[in-house]
């Protein structure tokens, strides 16, 4: 899989991240490459909801600061964006591969689609 979507906060199954104390700079995994430090404009929300199937879940690693993440396969969003829709760590931990989900999409600063307001329709 060549996914390159940076995790962002927001959306059902938990969302807002909040800061992590401790000072110092922590490495943030960027599955699509790029820099997490780059200034990002507000995400663009696409009107309407979509349905798809959870295609992949990558569990949280053992390294400090690592996050779980996943991707939803959806024919309609694939036509719009040419890729699967990203699930952040809170969303990915709430579903399993094969689950049917309903979601809205917001696009990050690099034009990558991310699920928001995720709703579980059926577990695989």
Jmol script that loads the backbone (N, CA, C; Angstrom):
load data "model"
ATOM      1  N   UNK A   1       0.823  -1.185   0.000  1.00  0.00           N
ATOM      2  CA  UNK A   1       0.000   0.000   0.000  1.00  0.00           C
ATOM      3  C   UNK A   1       0.865   1.245   0.000  1.00  0.00           C
ATOM      4  N   UNK A   2       0.556   2.184  -0.826  1.00  0.00           N
ATOM      5  CA  UNK A   2       1.324   3.429  -0.872  1.00  0.00           C
ATOM      6  C   UNK A   2       0.450   4.556  -0.365  1.00  0.00           C
ATOM      7  N   UNK A   3       0.055   4.494   0.892  1.00  0.00           N
ATOM      8  CA  UNK A   3      -0.769   5.533   1.478  1.00  0.00           C
ATOM      9  C   UNK A   3       0.117   6.596   2.072  1.00  0.00           C
ATOM     10  N   UNK A   4      -0.333   7.846   1.962  1.00  0.00           N
ATOM     11  CA  UNK A   4       0.494   8.912   2.497  1.00  0.00           C
ATOM     12  C   UNK A   4      -0.347   9.989   3.148  1.00  0.00           C
ATOM     13  N   UNK A   5      -1.079   9.642   4.162  1.00  0.00           N
ATOM     14  CA  UNK A   5      -1.968  10.573   4.815  1.00  0.00           C
ATOM     15  C   UNK A   5      -1.516  10.815   6.231  1.00  0.00           C
ATOM     16  N   UNK A   6      -1.370  12.029   6.607  1.00  0.00           N
ATOM     17  CA  UNK A   6      -0.920  12.358   7.958  1.00  0.00           C
ATOM     18  C   UNK A   6      -2.081  12.323   8.931  1.00  0.00           C
ATOM     19  N   UNK A   7      -1.912  11.693  10.084  1.00  0.00           N
ATOM     20  CA  UNK A   7      -2.987  11.662  11.072  1.00  0.00           C
ATOM     21  C   UNK A   7      -3.376  13.070  11.497  1.00  0.00           C
ATOM     22  N   UNK A   8      -4.661  13.267  11.720  1.00  0.00           N
ATOM     23  CA  UNK A   8      -5.162  14.551  12.192  1.00  0.00           C
ATOM     24  C   UNK A   8      -6.252  14.282  13.205  1.00  0.00           C
ATOM     25  N   UNK A   9      -6.584  15.255  13.969  1.00  0.00           N
ATOM     26  CA  UNK A   9      -7.613  15.049  14.977  1.00  0.00           C
ATOM     27  C   UNK A   9      -8.981  15.263  14.365  1.00  0.00           C
ATOM     28  N   UNK A  10     -10.000  14.835  15.103  1.00  0.00           N
ATOM     29  CA  UNK A  10     -11.377  15.070  14.695  1.00  0.00           C
ATOM     30  C   UNK A  10     -12.043  13.800  14.251  1.00  0.00           C
ATOM     31  N   UNK A  11     -13.360  13.845  14.188  1.00  0.00           N
ATOM     32  CA  UNK A  11     -14.127  12.720  13.677  1.00  0.00           C
ATOM     33  C   UNK A  11     -14.585  11.793  14.773  1.00  0.00           C
ATOM     34  N   UNK A  12     -15.619  11.026  14.506  1.00  0.00           N
ATOM     35  CA  UNK A  12     -16.211  10.073  15.432  1.00  0.00           C
ATOM     36  C   UNK A  12     -15.158   9.227  16.120  1.00  0.00           C
ATOM     37  N   UNK A  13     -15.490   8.178  16.807  1.00  0.00           N
ATOM     38  CA  UNK A  13     -14.574   7.273  17.511  1.00  0.00           C
ATOM     39  C   UNK A  13     -13.430   8.040  18.156  1.00  0.00           C
ATOM     40  N   UNK A  14     -13.738   9.053  18.864  1.00  0.00           N
ATOM     41  CA  UNK A  14     -12.695   9.877  19.472  1.00  0.00           C
ATOM     42  C   UNK A  14     -12.188  10.817  18.411  1.00  0.00           C
ATOM     43  N   UNK A  15     -11.512  11.786  18.728  1.00  0.00           N
ATOM     44  CA  UNK A  15     -11.072  12.652  17.662  1.00  0.00           C
ATOM     45  C   UNK A  15      -9.996  13.557  18.134  1.00  0.00           C
ATOM     46  N   UNK A  16     -10.367  14.608  18.838  1.00  0.00           N
ATOM     47  CA  UNK A  16      -9.400  15.611  19.229  1.00  0.00           C
ATOM     48  C   UNK A  16      -8.211  15.000  19.930  1.00  0.00           C
ATOM     49  N   UNK A  17      -7.049  15.449  19.618  1.00  0.00           N
ATOM     50  CA  UNK A  17      -5.859  14.855  20.182  1.00  0.00           C
ATOM     51  C   UNK A  17      -5.415  15.514  21.459  1.00  0.00           C
ATOM     52  N   UNK A  18      -5.285  16.791  21.461  1.00  0.00           N
ATOM     53  CA  UNK A  18      -4.731  17.457  22.629  1.00  0.00           C
ATOM     54  C   UNK A  18      -3.229  17.273  22.639  1.00  0.00           C
ATOM     55  N   UNK A  19      -2.554  18.110  23.360  1.00  0.00           N
ATOM     56  CA  UNK A  19      -1.098  18.034  23.380  1.00  0.00           C
ATOM     57  C   UNK A  19      -0.602  16.956  24.318  1.00  0.00           C
ATOM     58  N   UNK A  20       0.621  16.547  24.111  1.00  0.00           N
ATOM     59  CA  UNK A  20       1.277  15.609  25.012  1.00  0.00           C
ATOM     60  C   UNK A  20       2.416  16.350  25.647  1.00  0.00           C
ATOM     61  N   UNK A  21       2.434  16.348  26.965  1.00  0.00           N
ATOM     62  CA  UNK A  21       3.447  17.109  27.690  1.00  0.00           C
ATOM     63  C   UNK A  21       4.813  16.485  27.556  1.00  0.00           C
ATOM     64  N   UNK A  22       5.751  17.046  28.261  1.00  0.00           N
ATOM     65  CA  UNK A  22       7.070  16.444  28.297  1.00  0.00           C
ATOM     66  C   UNK A  22       8.111  17.236  27.551  1.00  0.00           C
ATOM     67  N   UNK A  23       7.718  18.255  26.811  1.00  0.00           N
ATOM     68  CA  UNK A  23       8.691  19.062  26.096  1.00  0.00           C
ATOM     69  C   UNK A  23       9.484  18.249  25.102  1.00  0.00           C
ATOM     70  N   UNK A  24      10.369  18.861  24.400  1.00  0.00           N
ATOM     71  CA  UNK A  24      11.178  18.161  23.402  1.00  0.00           C
ATOM     72  C   UNK A  24      10.349  17.820  22.187  1.00  0.00           C
ATOM     73  N   UNK A  25      11.003  17.559  21.115  1.00  0.00           N
ATOM     74  CA  UNK A  25      10.323  17.261  19.863  1.00  0.00           C
ATOM     75  C   UNK A  25      10.214  15.764  19.689  1.00  0.00           C
ATOM     76  N   UNK A  26       9.018  15.266  19.426  1.00  0.00           N
ATOM     77  CA  UNK A  26       8.808  13.844  19.184  1.00  0.00           C
ATOM     78  C   UNK A  26       8.616  13.615  17.696  1.00  0.00           C
ATOM     79  N   UNK A  27       9.117  12.488  17.216  1.00  0.00           N
ATOM     80  CA  UNK A  27       8.936  12.136  15.810  1.00  0.00           C
ATOM     81  C   UNK A  27       7.493  11.720  15.591  1.00  0.00           C
ATOM     82  N   UNK A  28       6.874  12.221  14.538  1.00  0.00           N
ATOM     83  CA  UNK A  28       5.507  11.859  14.192  1.00  0.00           C
ATOM     84  C   UNK A  28       5.533  11.075  12.906  1.00  0.00           C
ATOM     85  N   UNK A  29       4.938   9.896  12.907  1.00  0.00           N
ATOM     86  CA  UNK A  29       4.898   9.061  11.718  1.00  0.00           C
ATOM     87  C   UNK A  29       4.050   9.720  10.650  1.00  0.00           C
ATOM     88  N   UNK A  30       4.580   9.848   9.465  1.00  0.00           N
ATOM     89  CA  UNK A  30       3.881  10.443   8.340  1.00  0.00           C
ATOM     90  C   UNK A  30       3.757   9.396   7.233  1.00  0.00           C
ATOM     91  N   UNK A  31       2.639   8.622   7.215  1.00  0.00           N
ATOM     92  CA  UNK A  31       2.523   7.536   6.241  1.00  0.00           C
ATOM     93  C   UNK A  31       2.599   7.988   4.787  1.00  0.00           C
ATOM     94  N   UNK A  32       2.292   9.255   4.474  1.00  0.00           N
ATOM     95  CA  UNK A  32       2.376   9.743   3.107  1.00  0.00           C
ATOM     96  C   UNK A  32       3.626  10.581   2.886  1.00  0.00           C
ATOM     97  N   UNK A  33       4.512  10.605   3.853  1.00  0.00           N
ATOM     98  CA  UNK A  33       5.712  11.422   3.736  1.00  0.00           C
ATOM     99  C   UNK A  33       5.382  12.869   4.054  1.00  0.00           C
ATOM    100  N   UNK A  34       6.345  13.716   3.966  1.00  0.00           N
ATOM    101  CA  UNK A  34       6.124  15.122   4.246  1.00  0.00           C
ATOM    102  C   UNK A  34       6.444  15.442   5.688  1.00  0.00           C
ATOM    103  N   UNK A  35       6.284  16.684   6.036  1.00  0.00           N
ATOM    104  CA  UNK A  35       6.645  17.145   7.371  1.00  0.00           C
ATOM    105  C   UNK A  35       5.415  17.478   8.187  1.00  0.00           C
ATOM    106  N   UNK A  36       5.375  16.963   9.412  1.00  0.00           N
ATOM    107  CA  UNK A  36       4.271  17.267  10.318  1.00  0.00           C
ATOM    108  C   UNK A  36       4.364  18.709  10.799  1.00  0.00           C
ATOM    109  N   UNK A  37       5.528  19.316  10.674  1.00  0.00           N
ATOM    110  CA  UNK A  37       5.725  20.668  11.176  1.00  0.00           C
ATOM    111  C   UNK A  37       5.238  21.732  10.192  1.00  0.00           C
ATOM    112  N   UNK A  38       4.939  21.345   8.966  1.00  0.00           N
ATOM    113  CA  UNK A  38       4.507  22.311   7.958  1.00  0.00           C
ATOM    114  C   UNK A  38       3.187  22.951   8.368  1.00  0.00           C
ATOM    115  N   UNK A  39       3.057  24.242   8.122  1.00  0.00           N
ATOM    116  CA  UNK A  39       1.811  24.935   8.446  1.00  0.00           C
ATOM    117  C   UNK A  39       0.707  24.396   7.552  1.00  0.00           C
ATOM    118  N   UNK A  40      -0.444  24.112   8.146  1.00  0.00           N
ATOM    119  CA  UNK A  40      -1.537  23.511   7.385  1.00  0.00           C
ATOM    120  C   UNK A  40      -2.791  24.359   7.494  1.00  0.00           C
ATOM    121  N   UNK A  41      -3.412  24.685   6.358  1.00  0.00           N
ATOM    122  CA  UNK A  41      -4.679  25.395   6.405  1.00  0.00           C
ATOM    123  C   UNK A  41      -5.772  24.456   6.918  1.00  0.00           C
ATOM    124  N   UNK A  42      -6.913  25.006   7.261  1.00  0.00           N
ATOM    125  CA  UNK A  42      -8.026  24.198   7.760  1.00  0.00           C
ATOM    126  C   UNK A  42      -8.439  23.174   6.704  1.00  0.00           C
ATOM    127  N   UNK A  43      -8.821  21.948   7.145  1.00  0.00           N
ATOM    128  CA  UNK A  43      -9.238  20.936   6.184  1.00  0.00           C
ATOM    129  C   UNK A  43     -10.515  21.338   5.460  1.00  0.00           C
ATOM    130  N   UNK A  44     -10.669  20.854   4.244  1.00  0.00           N
ATOM    131  CA  UNK A  44     -11.858  21.112   3.441  1.00  0.00           C
ATOM    132  C   UNK A  44     -12.820  19.957   3.659  1.00  0.00           C
ATOM    133  N   UNK A  45     -14.057  20.277   4.017  1.00  0.00           N
ATOM    134  CA  UNK A  45     -15.064  19.247   4.279  1.00  0.00           C
ATOM    135  C   UNK A  45     -15.853  18.988   2.997  1.00  0.00           C
ATOM    136  N   UNK A  46     -16.026  17.713   2.644  1.00  0.00           N
ATOM    137  CA  UNK A  46     -16.842  17.329   1.505  1.00  0.00           C
ATOM    138  C   UNK A  46     -18.236  17.034   2.032  1.00  0.00           C
ATOM    139  N   UNK A  47     -19.244  17.612   1.417  1.00  0.00           N
ATOM    140  CA  UNK A  47     -20.618  17.435   1.876  1.00  0.00           C
ATOM    141  C   UNK A  47     -21.095  16.009   1.632  1.00  0.00           C
ATOM    142  N   UNK A  48     -21.893  15.514   2.568  1.00  0.00           N
ATOM    143  CA  UNK A  48     -22.486  14.195   2.420  1.00  0.00           C
ATOM    144  C   UNK A  48     -21.680  13.117   3.111  1.00  0.00           C
ATOM    145  N   UNK A  49     -22.299  11.968   3.243  1.00  0.00           N
ATOM    146  CA  UNK A  49     -21.611  10.847   3.875  1.00  0.00           C
ATOM    147  C   UNK A  49     -21.357   9.757   2.849  1.00  0.00           C
ATOM    148  N   UNK A  50     -20.399   8.903   3.173  1.00  0.00           N
ATOM    149  CA  UNK A  50     -19.986   7.815   2.304  1.00  0.00           C
ATOM    150  C   UNK A  50     -20.013   6.529   3.106  1.00  0.00           C
ATOM    151  N   UNK A  51     -20.063   5.402   2.420  1.00  0.00           N
ATOM    152  CA  UNK A  51     -19.962   4.106   3.082  1.00  0.00           C
ATOM    153  C   UNK A  51     -18.820   3.329   2.455  1.00  0.00           C
ATOM    154  N   UNK A  52     -18.131   2.575   3.286  1.00  0.00           N
ATOM    155  CA  UNK A  52     -17.016   1.788   2.796  1.00  0.00           C
ATOM    156  C   UNK A  52     -16.683   0.668   3.752  1.00  0.00           C
ATOM    157  N   UNK A  53     -15.601  -0.037   3.428  1.00  0.00           N
ATOM    158  CA  UNK A  53     -15.144  -1.183   4.209  1.00  0.00           C
ATOM    159  C   UNK A  53     -13.739  -0.903   4.721  1.00  0.00           C
ATOM    160  N   UNK A  54     -13.522  -1.189   6.004  1.00  0.00           N
ATOM    161  CA  UNK A  54     -12.189  -1.012   6.569  1.00  0.00           C
ATOM    162  C   UNK A  54     -11.258  -2.003   5.878  1.00  0.00           C
ATOM    163  N   UNK A  55     -10.249  -1.473   5.215  1.00  0.00           N
ATOM    164  CA  UNK A  55      -9.342  -2.276   4.397  1.00  0.00           C
ATOM    165  C   UNK A  55      -8.091  -2.690   5.154  1.00  0.00           C
ATOM    166  N   UNK A  56      -7.600  -1.786   6.005  1.00  0.00           N
ATOM    167  CA  UNK A  56      -6.325  -2.047   6.677  1.00  0.00           C
ATOM    168  C   UNK A  56      -6.280  -1.314   8.009  1.00  0.00           C
ATOM    169  N   UNK A  57      -5.743  -1.988   9.011  1.00  0.00           N
ATOM    170  CA  UNK A  57      -5.486  -1.386  10.313  1.00  0.00           C
ATOM    171  C   UNK A  57      -4.036  -1.689  10.671  1.00  0.00           C
ATOM    172  N   UNK A  58      -3.287  -0.662  10.993  1.00  0.00           N
ATOM    173  CA  UNK A  58      -1.917  -0.833  11.480  1.00  0.00           C
ATOM    174  C   UNK A  58      -1.934  -0.513  12.963  1.00  0.00           C
ATOM    175  N   UNK A  59      -1.674  -1.523  13.804  1.00  0.00           N
ATOM    176  CA  UNK A  59      -1.746  -1.305  15.249  1.00  0.00           C
ATOM    177  C   UNK A  59      -0.649  -0.369  15.738  1.00  0.00           C
ATOM    178  N   UNK A  60      -0.877   0.174  16.917  1.00  0.00           N
ATOM    179  CA  UNK A  60       0.111   1.056  17.537  1.00  0.00           C
ATOM    180  C   UNK A  60       1.403   0.290  17.741  1.00  0.00           C
ATOM    181  N   UNK A  61       2.500   0.884  17.361  1.00  0.00           N
ATOM    182  CA  UNK A  61       3.806   0.256  17.539  1.00  0.00           C
ATOM    183  C   UNK A  61       4.305   0.413  18.967  1.00  0.00           C
ATOM    184  N   UNK A  62       5.434  -0.158  19.242  1.00  0.00           N
ATOM    185  CA  UNK A  62       5.995  -0.099  20.589  1.00  0.00           C
ATOM    186  C   UNK A  62       6.840   1.153  20.829  1.00  0.00           C
ATOM    187  N   UNK A  63       7.182   1.871  19.774  1.00  0.00           N
ATOM    188  CA  UNK A  63       8.004   3.080  19.914  1.00  0.00           C
ATOM    189  C   UNK A  63       7.195   4.203  20.554  1.00  0.00           C
ATOM    190  N   UNK A  64       7.826   4.994  21.399  1.00  0.00           N
ATOM    191  CA  UNK A  64       7.121   6.132  22.007  1.00  0.00           C
ATOM    192  C   UNK A  64       6.569   7.059  20.924  1.00  0.00           C
ATOM    193  N   UNK A  65       5.346   7.508  21.114  1.00  0.00           N
ATOM    194  CA  UNK A  65       4.743   8.430  20.158  1.00  0.00           C
ATOM    195  C   UNK A  65       4.127   7.762  18.943  1.00  0.00           C
ATOM    196  N   UNK A  66       4.192   6.434  18.844  1.00  0.00           N
ATOM    197  CA  UNK A  66       3.602   5.770  17.675  1.00  0.00           C
ATOM    198  C   UNK A  66       2.082   5.719  17.830  1.00  0.00           C
ATOM    199  N   UNK A  67       1.388   5.657  16.709  1.00  0.00           N
ATOM    200  CA  UNK A  67      -0.068   5.669  16.693  1.00  0.00           C
ATOM    201  C   UNK A  67      -0.580   4.569  15.780  1.00  0.00           C
ATOM    202  N   UNK A  68      -1.751   4.037  16.130  1.00  0.00           N
ATOM    203  CA  UNK A  68      -2.449   3.135  15.219  1.00  0.00           C
ATOM    204  C   UNK A  68      -3.060   4.009  14.112  1.00  0.00           C
ATOM    205  N   UNK A  69      -3.317   3.409  12.972  1.00  0.00           N
ATOM    206  CA  UNK A  69      -4.021   4.107  11.900  1.00  0.00           C
ATOM    207  C   UNK A  69      -4.611   3.071  10.971  1.00  0.00           C
ATOM    208  N   UNK A  70      -5.473   3.485  10.083  1.00  0.00           N
ATOM    209  CA  UNK A  70      -6.090   2.546   9.152  1.00  0.00           C
ATOM    210  C   UNK A  70      -6.582   3.251   7.908  1.00  0.00           C
ATOM    211  N   UNK A  71      -7.199   2.454   7.023  1.00  0.00           N
ATOM    212  CA  UNK A  71      -7.728   2.982   5.770  1.00  0.00           C
ATOM    213  C   UNK A  71      -9.051   2.318   5.445  1.00  0.00           C
ATOM    214  N   UNK A  72      -9.967   3.108   4.875  1.00  0.00           N
ATOM    215  CA  UNK A  72     -11.267   2.632   4.437  1.00  0.00           C
ATOM    216  C   UNK A  72     -11.276   2.637   2.912  1.00  0.00           C
ATOM    217  N   UNK A  73     -11.765   1.557   2.355  1.00  0.00           N
ATOM    218  CA  UNK A  73     -11.920   1.443   0.908  1.00  0.00           C
ATOM    219  C   UNK A  73     -13.353   1.829   0.558  1.00  0.00           C
ATOM    220  N   UNK A  74     -13.501   2.766  -0.363  1.00  0.00           N
ATOM    221  CA  UNK A  74     -14.810   3.248  -0.774  1.00  0.00           C
ATOM    222  C   UNK A  74     -14.728   3.627  -2.248  1.00  0.00           C
ATOM    223  N   UNK A  75     -15.586   3.034  -3.056  1.00  0.00           N
ATOM    224  CA  UNK A  75     -15.548   3.280  -4.507  1.00  0.00           C
ATOM    225  C   UNK A  75     -15.753   4.764  -4.831  1.00  0.00           C
ATOM    226  N   UNK A  76     -16.713   5.385  -4.162  1.00  0.00           N
ATOM    227  CA  UNK A  76     -17.044   6.779  -4.456  1.00  0.00           C
ATOM    228  C   UNK A  76     -15.906   7.733  -4.074  1.00  0.00           C
ATOM    229  N   UNK A  77     -15.334   7.565  -2.875  1.00  0.00           N
ATOM    230  CA  UNK A  77     -14.227   8.443  -2.480  1.00  0.00           C
ATOM    231  C   UNK A  77     -12.967   8.142  -3.294  1.00  0.00           C
ATOM    232  N   UNK A  78     -12.808   6.913  -3.735  1.00  0.00           N
ATOM    233  CA  UNK A  78     -11.660   6.583  -4.580  1.00  0.00           C
ATOM    234  C   UNK A  78     -11.753   7.326  -5.912  1.00  0.00           C
ATOM    235  N   UNK A  79     -12.960   7.463  -6.457  1.00  0.00           N
ATOM    236  CA  UNK A  79     -13.139   8.243  -7.693  1.00  0.00           C
ATOM    237  C   UNK A  79     -12.795   9.718  -7.453  1.00  0.00           C
ATOM    238  N   UNK A  80     -13.157  10.222  -6.273  1.00  0.00           N
ATOM    239  CA  UNK A  80     -12.907  11.637  -5.972  1.00  0.00           C
ATOM    240  C   UNK A  80     -11.441  11.930  -5.682  1.00  0.00           C
ATOM    241  N   UNK A  81     -10.771  11.042  -4.934  1.00  0.00           N
ATOM    242  CA  UNK A  81      -9.423  11.323  -4.433  1.00  0.00           C
ATOM    243  C   UNK A  81      -8.342  10.400  -4.982  1.00  0.00           C
ATOM    244  N   UNK A  82      -8.743   9.291  -5.607  1.00  0.00           N
ATOM    245  CA  UNK A  82      -7.766   8.367  -6.161  1.00  0.00           C
ATOM    246  C   UNK A  82      -7.026   7.547  -5.121  1.00  0.00           C
ATOM    247  N   UNK A  83      -7.601   7.421  -3.915  1.00  0.00           N
ATOM    248  CA  UNK A  83      -6.943   6.666  -2.844  1.00  0.00           C
ATOM    249  C   UNK A  83      -7.962   6.319  -1.766  1.00  0.00           C
ATOM    250  N   UNK A  84      -7.521   5.466  -0.833  1.00  0.00           N
ATOM    251  CA  UNK A  84      -8.361   5.095   0.302  1.00  0.00           C
ATOM    252  C   UNK A  84      -8.420   6.252   1.299  1.00  0.00           C
ATOM    253  N   UNK A  85      -9.400   6.194   2.195  1.00  0.00           N
ATOM    254  CA  UNK A  85      -9.616   7.245   3.187  1.00  0.00           C
ATOM    255  C   UNK A  85      -8.928   6.861   4.497  1.00  0.00           C
ATOM    256  N   UNK A  86      -8.187   7.791   5.067  1.00  0.00           N
ATOM    257  CA  UNK A  86      -7.392   7.569   6.272  1.00  0.00           C
ATOM    258  C   UNK A  86      -8.261   7.537   7.525  1.00  0.00           C
ATOM    259  N   UNK A  87      -7.926   6.627   8.449  1.00  0.00           N
ATOM    260  CA  UNK A  87      -8.525   6.585   9.787  1.00  0.00           C
ATOM    261  C   UNK A  87      -7.445   6.949  10.798  1.00  0.00           C
ATOM    262  N   UNK A  88      -7.734   7.871  11.708  1.00  0.00           N
ATOM    263  CA  UNK A  88      -6.745   8.220  12.728  1.00  0.00           C
ATOM    264  C   UNK A  88      -6.686   7.138  13.803  1.00  0.00           C
ATOM    265  N   UNK A  89      -5.806   7.316  14.785  1.00  0.00           N
ATOM    266  CA  UNK A  89      -5.579   6.269  15.785  1.00  0.00           C
ATOM    267  C   UNK A  89      -6.827   5.929  16.587  1.00  0.00           C
ATOM    268  N   UNK A  90      -7.615   6.919  16.987  1.00  0.00           N
ATOM    269  CA  UNK A  90      -8.827   6.642  17.768  1.00  0.00           C
ATOM    270  C   UNK A  90      -9.852   5.876  16.926  1.00  0.00           C
ATOM    271  N   UNK A  91      -9.991   6.238  15.662  1.00  0.00           N
ATOM    272  CA  UNK A  91     -10.930   5.552  14.769  1.00  0.00           C
ATOM    273  C   UNK A  91     -10.460   4.124  14.486  1.00  0.00           C
ATOM    274  N   UNK A  92      -9.167   3.963  14.230  1.00  0.00           N
ATOM    275  CA  UNK A  92      -8.613   2.654  13.874  1.00  0.00           C
ATOM    276  C   UNK A  92      -8.742   1.657  15.019  1.00  0.00           C
ATOM    277  N   UNK A  93      -8.649   2.136  16.250  1.00  0.00           N
ATOM    278  CA  UNK A  93      -8.759   1.244  17.395  1.00  0.00           C
ATOM    279  C   UNK A  93     -10.199   0.834  17.666  1.00  0.00           C
ATOM    280  N   UNK A  94     -11.174   1.493  17.038  1.00  0.00           N
ATOM    281  CA  UNK A  94     -12.581   1.188  17.275  1.00  0.00           C
ATOM    282  C   UNK A  94     -13.217   0.286  16.242  1.00  0.00           C
ATOM    283  N   UNK A  95     -12.458  -0.156  15.234  1.00  0.00           N
ATOM    284  CA  UNK A  95     -13.013  -0.989  14.164  1.00  0.00           C
ATOM    285  C   UNK A  95     -12.043  -2.121  13.812  1.00  0.00           C
ATOM    286  N   UNK A  96     -12.532  -3.071  13.021  1.00  0.00           N
ATOM    287  CA  UNK A  96     -11.705  -4.188  12.568  1.00  0.00           C
ATOM    288  C   UNK A  96     -11.724  -4.242  11.040  1.00  0.00           C
ATOM    289  N   UNK A  97     -10.723  -4.859  10.459  1.00  0.00           N
ATOM    290  CA  UNK A  97     -10.674  -5.046   9.009  1.00  0.00           C
ATOM    291  C   UNK A  97     -11.938  -5.793   8.582  1.00  0.00           C
ATOM    292  N   UNK A  98     -12.573  -5.298   7.535  1.00  0.00           N
ATOM    293  CA  UNK A  98     -13.798  -5.910   7.024  1.00  0.00           C
ATOM    294  C   UNK A  98     -15.071  -5.247   7.517  1.00  0.00           C
ATOM    295  N   UNK A  99     -14.966  -4.372   8.529  1.00  0.00           N
ATOM    296  CA  UNK A  99     -16.145  -3.687   9.059  1.00  0.00           C
ATOM    297  C   UNK A  99     -16.690  -2.707   8.029  1.00  0.00           C
ATOM    298  N   UNK A 100     -18.014  -2.597   7.960  1.00  0.00           N
ATOM    299  CA  UNK A 100     -18.669  -1.600   7.108  1.00  0.00           C
ATOM    300  C   UNK A 100     -18.857  -0.346   7.947  1.00  0.00           C
ATOM    301  N   UNK A 101     -18.491   0.807   7.384  1.00  0.00           N
ATOM    302  CA  UNK A 101     -18.578   2.069   8.100  1.00  0.00           C
ATOM    303  C   UNK A 101     -19.200   3.154   7.228  1.00  0.00           C
ATOM    304  N   UNK A 102     -19.792   4.136   7.891  1.00  0.00           N
ATOM    305  CA  UNK A 102     -20.288   5.349   7.234  1.00  0.00           C
ATOM    306  C   UNK A 102     -19.433   6.486   7.777  1.00  0.00           C
ATOM    307  N   UNK A 103     -19.108   7.452   6.921  1.00  0.00           N
ATOM    308  CA  UNK A 103     -18.206   8.530   7.330  1.00  0.00           C
ATOM    309  C   UNK A 103     -18.369   9.732   6.427  1.00  0.00           C
ATOM    310  N   UNK A 104     -17.907  10.862   6.905  1.00  0.00           N
ATOM    311  CA  UNK A 104     -17.766  12.070   6.102  1.00  0.00           C
ATOM    312  C   UNK A 104     -16.279  12.219   5.816  1.00  0.00           C
ATOM    313  N   UNK A 105     -15.940  13.060   4.864  1.00  0.00           N
ATOM    314  CA  UNK A 105     -14.533  13.231   4.490  1.00  0.00           C
ATOM    315  C   UNK A 105     -14.123  14.693   4.614  1.00  0.00           C
ATOM    316  N   UNK A 106     -12.961  14.896   5.186  1.00  0.00           N
ATOM    317  CA  UNK A 106     -12.302  16.202   5.160  1.00  0.00           C
ATOM    318  C   UNK A 106     -10.939  15.972   4.524  1.00  0.00           C
ATOM    319  N   UNK A 107     -10.449  16.957   3.828  1.00  0.00           N
ATOM    320  CA  UNK A 107      -9.180  16.849   3.116  1.00  0.00           C
ATOM    321  C   UNK A 107      -8.130  17.674   3.857  1.00  0.00           C
ATOM    322  N   UNK A 108      -6.948  17.078   4.073  1.00  0.00           N
ATOM    323  CA  UNK A 108      -5.903  17.824   4.776  1.00  0.00           C
ATOM    324  C   UNK A 108      -5.195  18.789   3.835  1.00  0.00           C
ATOM    325  N   UNK A 109      -4.171  19.447   4.322  1.00  0.00           N
ATOM    326  CA  UNK A 109      -3.449  20.469   3.551  1.00  0.00           C
ATOM    327  C   UNK A 109      -2.820  19.916   2.280  1.00  0.00           C
ATOM    328  N   UNK A 110      -2.528  18.613   2.258  1.00  0.00           N
ATOM    329  CA  UNK A 110      -1.925  17.995   1.067  1.00  0.00           C
ATOM    330  C   UNK A 110      -2.958  17.340   0.166  1.00  0.00           C
ATOM    331  N   UNK A 111      -4.248  17.572   0.456  1.00  0.00           N
ATOM    332  CA  UNK A 111      -5.302  17.035  -0.396  1.00  0.00           C
ATOM    333  C   UNK A 111      -5.634  15.581  -0.135  1.00  0.00           C
ATOM    334  N   UNK A 112      -5.225  15.054   1.014  1.00  0.00           N
ATOM    335  CA  UNK A 112      -5.476  13.650   1.346  1.00  0.00           C
ATOM    336  C   UNK A 112      -6.783  13.512   2.129  1.00  0.00           C
ATOM    337  N   UNK A 113      -7.626  12.536   1.774  1.00  0.00           N
ATOM    338  CA  UNK A 113      -8.918  12.373   2.440  1.00  0.00           C
ATOM    339  C   UNK A 113      -8.798  11.680   3.794  1.00  0.00           C
ATOM    340  N   UNK A 114      -9.508  12.204   4.787  1.00  0.00           N
ATOM    341  CA  UNK A 114      -9.545  11.596   6.116  1.00  0.00           C
ATOM    342  C   UNK A 114     -10.992  11.464   6.560  1.00  0.00           C
ATOM    343  N   UNK A 115     -11.310  10.316   7.185  1.00  0.00           N
ATOM    344  CA  UNK A 115     -12.661  10.070   7.688  1.00  0.00           C
ATOM    345  C   UNK A 115     -12.951  10.929   8.910  1.00  0.00           C
ATOM    346  N   UNK A 116     -14.174  11.430   8.976  1.00  0.00           N
ATOM    347  CA  UNK A 116     -14.676  12.167  10.131  1.00  0.00           C
ATOM    348  C   UNK A 116     -16.071  11.649  10.421  1.00  0.00           C
ATOM    349  N   UNK A 117     -16.506  11.771  11.662  1.00  0.00           N
ATOM    350  CA  UNK A 117     -17.838  11.311  12.072  1.00  0.00           C
ATOM    351  C   UNK A 117     -18.066   9.866  11.666  1.00  0.00           C
ATOM    352  N   UNK A 118     -17.086   9.039  11.966  1.00  0.00           N
ATOM    353  CA  UNK A 118     -17.129   7.621  11.603  1.00  0.00           C
ATOM    354  C   UNK A 118     -18.222   6.903  12.390  1.00  0.00           C
ATOM    355  N   UNK A 119     -19.012   6.110  11.683  1.00  0.00           N
ATOM    356  CA  UNK A 119     -20.089   5.329  12.300  1.00  0.00           C
ATOM    357  C   UNK A 119     -19.961   3.884  11.857  1.00  0.00           C
ATOM    358  N   UNK A 120     -19.923   2.975  12.817  1.00  0.00           N
ATOM    359  CA  UNK A 120     -19.830   1.548  12.535  1.00  0.00           C
ATOM    360  C   UNK A 120     -21.194   1.029  12.095  1.00  0.00           C
ATOM    361  N   UNK A 121     -21.273   0.438  10.894  1.00  0.00           N
ATOM    362  CA  UNK A 121     -22.534  -0.125  10.393  1.00  0.00           C
ATOM    363  C   UNK A 121     -22.634  -1.605  10.713  1.00  0.00           C
ATOM    364  N   UNK A 122     -21.537  -2.338  10.482  1.00  0.00           N
ATOM    365  CA  UNK A 122     -21.510  -3.756  10.817  1.00  0.00           C
ATOM    366  C   UNK A 122     -20.074  -4.201  10.978  1.00  0.00           C
ATOM    367  N   UNK A 123     -19.837  -5.048  11.965  1.00  0.00           N
ATOM    368  CA  UNK A 123     -18.499  -5.583  12.213  1.00  0.00           C
ATOM    369  C   UNK A 123     -18.331  -6.861  11.397  1.00  0.00           C
ATOM    370  N   UNK A 124     -17.189  -7.081  10.824  1.00  0.00           N
ATOM    371  CA  UNK A 124     -16.942  -8.258   9.976  1.00  0.00           C
ATOM    372  C   UNK A 124     -17.070  -9.519  10.711  1.00  0.00           C
TER     373      UNK A 124
END
end "model"
wireframe off; spacefill off
backbone 0.3
color backbone group
